[in-house]
Amino acid sequence: MKSKLKLYGGMMMNDQLRKSCRLFQGIDTSIFTQLLNDAQAFEKTYKEGSYLYTYGDELNHIGIVLDGVVQIIKRDYLGNITILGHFSTYDLFGESFAFSSQKLQVDIYAEQDCHILWLPIKQLLALPQKSDEYQIILKNLMMILSNKNLYLTRRIDVISQRSTKEKLLTYLYQQKQLQQQNIITIPLNRQQLADYLCVDRSALSYVLSQMKKEGILDYQKNQFHLLQY
């Protein structure tokens, strides 16, 4: 069951949110709290395994993860799950849906206990359009949407590969480029990784074992070392 709403009062917010959430970067400290009040931001907590929103709901808010992990997932008619998005502390989610008049075709799920700051899109857009704050938020939002389009491009590149091995290598190589390290850590467990790659978990486990034997990679839990790439 979803927790009761708690109107934003400024007590849970700090300068770390302003600095770390890309939506607020560039906003002056002196007006940050007032900006959230003007936008009628509010907080809400969810238990692990609960749903923030489900298929068919209308989403009229942008969400910011203050603590925990949120996933956007898609289920097919057989019950198979595809992970479309994975969001942790200070990540923004739901903005594409909030600007759309369409009902959700996905579920928004609490992978862990999470604490969310919700920004009603109607109130956010009602901020004075000539103000510096409005222009900064609009610019930041466009940058976030652009980056998420790049994320979707990378995702398509992964799932368009023909074999489980090719999908896995493509994903891991992308992560290596993003993290700029030879040993990388991914935010997904085995089942989540299988869902992300759109493959069966047992097939993924077999491929991982074979690639380790062949000296292509080494791994321990969610840490991977690409040895030949």
N, C-alpha and C positions, 0 to 999 in steps of 0.2 A: 504494500500500500504506500502511496506517495506521502511524503511528509507535508506538514502544513506550511503554507507560505510564511516567510518572515521578511517583512519589508526592510529594505536597505536602511541602515541607520549609521553607517560609517564606521562602526566598531570593528568589523572584520576586514576592512580594507586597509592597505598600507602602501607605502611608496614602492614596494616590490612589485605589486600588481601593475602600477602605472608604468614602471620601467620594463617589466617582463612580458606583458601582454602587448602584442604588436598593434592592436587596435588603439591603444592609448599612448604609444610612443610619440613624444613631441608635445604632449599635453603638460602644461605647467602645473606644478604641485599645488599652487595656491587655489586653483579652480577645479581640481580633480574631484573632490568630494561633491561640490556643488553641481558639477557636470553629471555625476551619477544620480544625484537627487533630481535634477531637471529631467533626466531620461527615465525616471521612475524605475531605476534598477532595483532588483530584489534578489534575495538569496534563497536557496532551497537545497535540502540535503536528500540523498537517495541511498538506499541500502544496496549492497552488492547483489546483483542478480535481478534487480528491479528495472522497470522500463520508465524512461523519462517521457518518451512519446512512442506511439505505436502506429503501425500501418493504418492509413485512413484518417489520422489526426491532422488538424491544422496547426502549423507551427508559426506563431507570430512573434517569436523572440529569437534573439541571438544569444547563444550560451557561451559562457567562459568557465572553464574548469578551474576552480580555486584549489581543489584537492581531489585526488583519486584519478580514475581512468574511465572514460566514456568511449563506447564504440557505436558506429553506425553500421548496421548489418542488414542484409537482404536475405530473405528466405524464399526458396522456390517451393513449388507445390509438393515436392517430396520431403520438404523439411531441411534440405541442405542449406547451409549458411555461407554467405560470402561477406567478408569484412570489407566494407567500403571506406571506413575511416577509423582511426585510432587516436584518441585525444587525451593528453595528460595535462599537468598543471600549467595554467596560463594559456592553454590552447583555446582557440575560438572555434566554435562549430555551429552548424545550423543556419548560417547566414544565407546560403543559396536557397534553402527552403523558405526562410522567413520572407525573402523578397518575392517569392513566387506565390501565385494565387492557387496553386495546385495542392491537393492533400498529399500527405506523406506516402511514398511508395516504399518506405524503409522503416526499420525500428531503431530507436535510439536507446541504448542499453548501458546500464551501470556495470562495467566489468569489475570494478571495485567500489566500496563505499565512496561516495563522491559528494562534493560540495560545489554547487553551481551558482554562478551569478548570471541572472537572466536580464537581458536588455530588451524591453518591448520595442519592436521595430517602429511602430507608429510614433511613439514618443521620441525615439532617437532621431527620426527624420523631421520631427517638429522643432528641433533645436534651431535657433536663428541661423539661417543659411549664409549670412554674410559674416558670421563670427569666425574668428581664427580657429576655435575649437572644432566647429563643424567642418571646416575645410581640411583640418588635420585628420579628423576621423574618416572623412570621405576618401582622402588620399590613402590612408592606411588600409581602409576596407578594400579599395581597388587593388592594392598591392597583395593583400591576403587572397583575394579571389584569383588574381593572376598566378600566384604561387600554387594554389590548389588546382588550377588548370594544368600546371606543369606536373603536379603529383598524379593527376588522372592520366596524363600522357605516359608517365613512367609505369603506371599500373597497367595500362593497355599493352605497353611493351612487354610486360611480364606475362600476362595471361594469354597473349597472342602466340606465345611460344608453343611448340607442338608437344613436347615431352615434359614430364615432371622434372627431369634433370635440367633441361634448358630453362624452364620457368624458375627453378631454384637458383641456378647460376646467374641468371639475369637479375633477379631480385638482390642477391648477395653482392653482386658487382655494383649495382646501383647504391647500395648501402655503403660499400667501401668508398665510392666516390663522394658520397654525401658526408661521411664521417672522416674521410681523409686519413684512415688508419688501416693497417694490414690486419689487425685483429678487431673485429667489429662486434657490437652488441645490438641485437634486434629487440624490439619491444613486444615480441610475440612468443607464446609457448608453441609446442608442436601442433596442437589442434588448431590454434589460431593461424599459424603459418600455413597449414594445409588449407584452411578456409580462404586465406588471402590468395594463395596460389590457385585455388579452385581445383584441388586434387584430393585424393583419398589419403587419410593419415597413414595408413599402413603402407601405401605406395611411397609416400614421402619418407617414411622411416627406412624402407628398403633402399631407396636411392641414396639417402644420407650415408647409410652403412657401406654401400658399394663405393661411393665417392671417397669415403675415408680410407677404405682398403686400397683404392687406386692412387692414393696420395694427392688427390685433387684438393681436398680440404681437410681440416681438423675442426672439431667442435666439442664444446662442453656446455650442455643446456642451451641457453640462447646466445652463446658466444661462439663466433666462427672465425676461422683463419683460412683465407683462400691461399693455397700454397702454389698454385700454378697461374695465377692471374694478377 
